[in-house]
Amino acid sequence: MSLLSVTDLRGGYVAADEIVKGAALHVEDGEIVSLIGPNGAGKSTLLKLIAGLLRPSGGHIHLGDRDIAGLGAPEISGLGLSFVPQERNVFGTMTIAENLEMGSFTDGRHARQRMAELYERFPMLAEKRRAAARTLSGGQRQILAMAIALMNAPKLLLLDEPTAGLSPRAAEELFGTIVALNKTGVAILMVEQNALEALAVSARACVLVQGRVEREGRAAELASDPTVRDLFLGGKAQPMLAGTT
Amino acid sequence: MLNYLLFIATIGGIYGVLALGLNLIWGGAGMVNLGLAGFFAVGAYVSALVTTTGHLPIPVGWLLALIAGSIAGLVVVLSTTRLREDYLAIVTLGFAEVVRLVAANEIWLTKGSDGISGIPGPGKAALGANFNVAYLLILIVVLAVVFVLMRRIDRSPYGRALRAIREDAQVAQVAGKPVLRFKAQAFALSAAIAGLAGALYGHFTSYIAPDLFLPLITVYIFLSVAAGGIGNPAGALVGAYLVMTLLESARFLVEFIPYVTAVQRAALKELLIAAALILVLRLMPRGLLPERIPRAPQPQTGGTT
């Protein structure tokens, strides 16, 4: 059984206007899956639907054997699926330590132990634990956002454009962090604009176009596929500029 | 003179209770309640009615004011969950007006604009001239209890979760915080405190009427919290007394302005208060006692990006 399996998922910000129009994908235990596609394809919306921030208007989302479609975000995060939103994803005026606490449930002892583990994995966070989160650089902020999401020891992490707004070097470092994290057993489903880099670290990938998964396959194969390259990897002028978003 | 000071200290304390309640949701969770005067009125009327018409003891009236305030708060906050956040402010503003108009028009219950007089004060007959001192002491106890409670909340994981919601409700949600429930709880508690403040007011002055609950009170309390320091219970308390002092001292100051009529004097009083508050916020933009926000760390060597 897949860790996450999404079938015929539909939904958007308002009921009348579906952005995701019957998407299907699956994530197996411990793998990295990239979700790529043109702007406006519904990548972020799809993640938000899975995470419970938006309510699906149809379809199924199975986390293990449980259908989580329609559950709220707090419940879903309690079931082992953590979502890291794009860019604004930490509590700016709160300290690093307080930010981490926010990611935990009320079980204090377990939370402290988990925090210690995360400090060990990300020494930068330990160093700055008393600093306000808004003083972090872009790359550091992303790490904190992921660490918040990791506080409740999820099986699956959804990342919405983790490298958005980062310099090429910081993005590269962050991909390294994501791979290292994945090696500890956390499966990752991420939306990325830096598609080639994302494909390079992923086992599989899905290409989302106008709310549907048009292509799905091994990341390496998709990366070398000429149509995919032309469409999304900077081969040709991107057709979506003329289309609707 | 002494009685006047006691009166000011008591009313200032009641403003302090209101400010503490407002700070919980405005400073804590970033929710704007422009209907504070409405919850204040609900508490005042409930306690006044059950102790005059209902002949119940005063503490029961206070307890019922707390309960009525929290119920009103829950109704208001839950009726706005499907709206965007700023609409809470509009709905609460409307709520306060509704409360005032109901109080003014449901004459069978509230005696309309005549108001309710003869609201009993605790031990008023026995204490005689000492009533004001005794009431101030009661108020200080209430204020201390509310203050300690608010500070505990502020420093508890619950308070941090509220601040997280203020920072970013979506991130709080994906971090597993039941945002709606936390906001509803905080709002209801804040409204209950406003209700208690209303009851404290009624039993002190022994008279309440709809025109005592104008939106201006809400404005004073917002000014108190802003001047004292949003997000810090101690600031709310200091701010309430600051605003009270400004209100009263302006009243005396304008007496010394020559060549103006009484109406102009009243307008000048408002102007003085406004100028003083602008000055406070100009000099201390985050209030007299700002919320403690962690400072940036000392520059470290070998930083990346």
Interface residues (C-beta under 8 A of the other chain):
Chain A: A51 L53 G72 A73 P74 S77 G78 S82 F83 V84 P85 R88 N89 V90 F91 G92 T93 M94 T95 E98 E101 M102 G103 S104 F105 T106 G108 E127 K128 R130 A131 A132 T135 S137 G138 G139 Q140 A145 I148 A149 M151 N152 L166 S167 R169 A170 E173
Chain B: P157 R160 A161 R163 A164 E167 D168 Q170 V171 A172 Q173 V174 A175 G176 K177 P178 V179 I293 P294 R295 A296 P297 Q300 G303 T304 T305
